Amino acid sequence: MAKTIIELRRADLTLGSAAASVHVLKGIDLTIGAGESVGIVGPSGSGKSTLLMVLAGLEKLDSGEIEIDGTPLHALSEDEVADFRGRNIGIVFQSFHLIANMTALENVAVPLELANRPDAFEIARRELKSVGLGDRLNHYPGQLSGGEQQRVAVARALAPSPALLIADEPTGNLDTDTGRQIADLLFSKQAERGMTLVLVTHDAALAKRCSRQIRVRSGQIESDSAPVQPEAAIA
């Protein structure tokens, strides 16, 4: 049985306050093993993106517990969570989130520099080459196509060699062909490096490429295609 990399227990979260508050996650239990590819799907407003942000350490639970690779994020301070995330979790967003006045190389190197990696630019150069952008190192985001910008974002997410790769609608801003290329890139890197990939998507075809699909509705897990583990033999 694969090592557990994500463990959510009774995860509960309300966003907003007073009359504007929304109970987004309602006591979710979830276990994900190392090396799995998991697609989280569900209607708009179901809580799937918030669930992903909790897994990425970007939203803090009101109650319940979350462990990533054995580390209890619910017990850490904000700074400790940020430090853990920088070393262990890669994140790819729908809208790229690149810094406009930095080159592709600088965008990928920045988080490594913040982590005090002396080889930040060497790693950034290698990762950009690995996603097919070896000839775009010194281009700014405005000089790159949408697909190229997302490749820079993927390279940035991969640079710290994370155990967990999180992707929020990674093909949502791209045309069909470019989106397929980005999906191919994500799955090939996940397989090549043995990472766990968890993505949120509205694209049914992309979700079906995952080894497991989780459907979220009204803040709860409605269905989970995880294979059933055989019961332990009775002595």
C-alpha positions as CSV (number, residue, x, y, z in Angstrom):
1,M,0.0,0.0,0.0
2,A,1.3,3.4,-1.0
3,K,2.6,5.8,1.7
4,T,0.0,8.4,2.7
5,I,1.0,11.9,1.7
6,I,-2.3,13.7,2.4
7,E,-4.6,13.1,5.4
8,L,-7.6,15.3,6.1
9,R,-9.7,14.5,9.2
10,R,-13.0,16.3,9.9
11,A,-11.9,19.3,7.8
12,D,-14.3,22.2,8.4
13,L,-14.1,25.7,7.0
14,T,-16.4,28.7,6.8
15,L,-15.4,31.7,4.7
16,G,-16.8,35.2,5.2
17,S,-18.5,36.5,8.3
18,A,-21.9,37.1,9.8
19,A,-24.7,37.2,7.1
20,A,-22.1,36.8,4.3
21,S,-20.5,33.6,5.8
22,V,-20.5,30.4,3.7
23,H,-19.9,27.0,5.2
24,V,-17.5,25.8,2.4
25,L,-16.1,22.5,3.8
26,K,-18.2,20.3,6.0
27,G,-16.2,17.8,8.0
28,I,-14.3,16.2,5.1
29,D,-12.2,13.1,5.6
30,L,-9.7,12.4,2.8
31,T,-6.6,10.2,2.3
32,I,-4.3,10.4,-0.7
33,G,-1.4,8.2,-1.3
34,A,2.1,9.1,-2.6
35,G,2.3,9.0,-6.4
36,E,-1.5,9.2,-7.0
37,S,-3.0,11.6,-9.6
38,V,-6.3,12.9,-8.3
39,G,-8.8,15.0,-10.1
40,I,-11.2,17.0,-7.9
41,V,-14.4,17.9,-9.8
42,G,-17.8,19.4,-9.0
43,P,-20.1,22.3,-9.8
44,S,-19.2,25.9,-9.2
45,G,-19.4,26.8,-5.6
46,S,-19.1,23.2,-4.4
47,G,-16.0,23.9,-2.4
48,K,-13.5,22.0,-4.7
49,S,-11.1,25.0,-5.2
50,T,-11.2,25.8,-1.4
51,L,-10.4,22.2,-0.7
52,L,-7.4,22.4,-3.0
53,M,-6.3,25.6,-1.3
54,V,-6.5,23.8,2.1
55,L,-4.3,21.0,0.7
56,A,-1.8,23.7,-0.6
57,G,-1.6,25.3,2.8
58,L,-3.2,28.5,1.5
59,E,-6.4,28.3,3.6
60,K,-6.4,27.4,7.3
61,L,-9.1,25.1,8.6
62,D,-11.5,26.3,11.3
63,S,-11.4,22.9,12.8
64,G,-10.2,19.4,11.9
65,E,-6.7,18.2,11.0
66,I,-4.5,18.2,7.9
67,E,-1.3,16.3,7.5
68,I,0.9,16.6,4.4
69,D,3.7,14.0,4.2
70,G,3.4,13.5,8.0
71,T,3.6,17.2,8.9
72,P,0.5,18.5,10.8
73,L,-0.2,21.8,9.0
74,H,-3.1,22.6,11.4
75,A,-0.5,22.8,14.3
76,L,1.9,25.1,12.5
77,S,2.1,28.9,12.5
78,E,1.5,30.8,9.3
79,D,5.3,31.3,8.7
80,E,5.9,27.6,9.4
81,V,3.3,26.6,6.9
82,A,4.7,29.0,4.3
83,D,8.2,27.5,4.8
84,F,6.9,24.0,4.6
85,R,4.9,24.8,1.4
86,G,7.9,26.4,-0.2
87,R,10.0,23.2,0.2
88,N,7.3,20.5,-0.3
89,I,4.4,21.7,-2.4
90,G,4.4,23.0,-6.0
91,I,1.4,25.1,-7.1
92,V,0.1,25.9,-10.6
93,F,-2.7,28.4,-10.9
94,Q,-5.1,29.0,-13.8
95,S,-3.9,32.6,-14.3
96,F,-0.2,31.8,-14.2
97,H,0.7,34.3,-11.4
98,L,4.0,35.3,-13.0
99,I,5.8,38.6,-12.1
100,A,5.5,40.8,-15.2
101,N,8.8,42.7,-14.8
102,M,10.9,39.5,-14.3
103,T,12.1,37.2,-17.0
104,A,11.1,33.5,-17.2
105,L,14.4,32.6,-15.6
106,E,13.9,35.1,-12.7
107,N,10.3,34.0,-12.2
108,V,11.4,30.4,-11.6
109,A,14.4,31.4,-9.5
110,V,12.6,33.7,-7.1
111,P,11.0,31.1,-4.8
112,L,14.3,29.2,-4.7
113,E,16.2,32.4,-3.8
114,L,13.7,33.1,-1.0
115,A,14.5,29.6,0.3
116,N,18.2,30.6,0.2
117,R,19.2,28.1,-2.5
118,P,22.6,29.2,-3.8
119,D,22.0,27.2,-7.0
120,A,18.6,29.0,-7.7
121,F,19.4,30.1,-11.2
122,E,21.0,26.8,-12.2
123,I,17.9,24.9,-11.1
124,A,15.6,27.5,-12.8
125,R,17.5,27.1,-16.0
126,R,17.3,23.3,-15.9
127,E,13.6,23.3,-15.1
128,L,12.8,25.7,-18.0
129,K,14.7,23.5,-20.4
130,S,12.8,20.5,-19.1
131,V,9.5,22.1,-20.0
132,G,10.6,23.1,-23.5
133,L,11.6,26.7,-22.8
134,G,15.3,26.6,-23.0
135,D,15.2,29.4,-25.7
136,R,12.9,31.6,-23.7
137,L,14.9,32.1,-20.5
138,N,15.3,35.9,-20.9
139,H,11.8,36.6,-22.2
140,Y,9.3,38.5,-20.0
141,P,5.7,37.1,-19.5
142,G,4.3,39.7,-21.9
143,Q,6.6,38.3,-24.6
144,L,5.3,34.7,-24.1
145,S,2.1,33.0,-25.3
146,G,-0.4,31.7,-22.7
147,G,0.9,28.2,-23.1
148,E,4.5,29.3,-22.6
149,Q,3.5,31.3,-19.5
150,Q,1.9,28.3,-18.0
151,R,5.0,26.2,-18.8
152,V,7.0,28.8,-16.8
153,A,4.5,28.4,-14.0
154,V,4.9,24.6,-14.1
155,A,8.7,25.0,-14.1
156,R,8.5,27.2,-11.1
157,A,6.2,24.7,-9.3
158,L,8.7,21.9,-10.1
159,A,11.8,23.7,-9.1
160,P,11.9,22.8,-5.4
161,S,11.4,19.1,-6.3
162,P,8.1,18.9,-4.3
163,A,6.5,15.7,-3.2
164,L,3.1,17.2,-4.0
165,L,2.0,19.2,-7.1
166,I,-1.3,21.1,-6.8
167,A,-2.9,22.5,-9.9
168,D,-6.0,24.8,-9.9
169,E,-7.7,24.7,-13.4
170,P,-4.3,24.5,-15.0
171,T,-5.8,24.5,-18.6
172,G,-8.7,26.9,-17.9
173,N,-7.1,29.9,-19.6
174,L,-5.8,28.0,-22.6
175,D,-7.2,26.8,-25.9
176,T,-7.9,23.1,-26.4
177,D,-4.7,22.1,-28.1
178,T,-2.5,24.1,-25.7
179,G,-4.4,22.9,-22.7
180,R,-3.8,19.3,-23.8
181,Q,0.0,20.0,-24.1
182,I,0.0,21.4,-20.6
183,A,-1.9,18.4,-19.3
184,D,0.6,16.1,-21.0
185,L,3.4,18.0,-19.4
186,L,1.9,17.8,-15.9
187,F,1.2,14.0,-16.1
188,S,4.6,13.3,-17.7
189,K,6.4,15.2,-14.9
190,Q,4.3,13.5,-12.3
191,A,5.2,10.1,-13.6
192,E,8.8,10.9,-14.2
193,R,9.3,12.2,-10.6
194,G,6.9,10.1,-8.7
195,M,5.1,13.1,-7.3
196,T,1.5,13.2,-6.1
197,L,-0.7,15.3,-8.4
198,V,-3.9,16.9,-7.2
199,L,-5.8,19.1,-9.6
200,V,-9.2,20.8,-9.8
201,T,-10.8,21.0,-13.2
202,H,-14.1,21.6,-15.0
203,D,-12.6,19.6,-17.9
204,A,-14.1,16.0,-17.7
205,A,-11.4,14.7,-20.2
206,L,-8.6,16.0,-18.0
207,A,-10.2,14.6,-14.8
208,K,-10.5,11.2,-16.5
209,R,-6.7,11.1,-17.1
210,C,-6.2,11.0,-13.3
211,S,-5.9,7.7,-11.5
212,R,-8.7,8.8,-9.2
213,Q,-11.6,11.2,-9.3
214,I,-13.2,12.9,-6.3
215,R,-16.5,14.7,-6.8
216,V,-17.3,17.5,-4.3
217,R,-20.8,18.9,-3.8
218,S,-22.0,21.4,-1.2
219,G,-18.8,21.2,0.8
220,Q,-18.7,17.4,1.1
221,I,-17.2,14.5,-0.9
222,E,-20.1,13.1,-3.0
223,S,-18.1,10.3,-4.6
224,D,-14.5,9.0,-4.8
225,S,-13.3,6.5,-7.4
226,A,-10.4,5.3,-5.1
227,P,-9.9,1.6,-5.5
228,V,-11.3,-0.3,-2.5
229,Q,-8.6,-1.7,-0.3
230,P,-9.0,-5.4,0.5
231,E,-10.0,-6.1,4.1
232,A,-7.3,-7.5,6.3
233,A,-7.5,-11.3,6.6
234,I,-9.2,-12.5,9.8
235,A,-6.8,-14.6,11.8
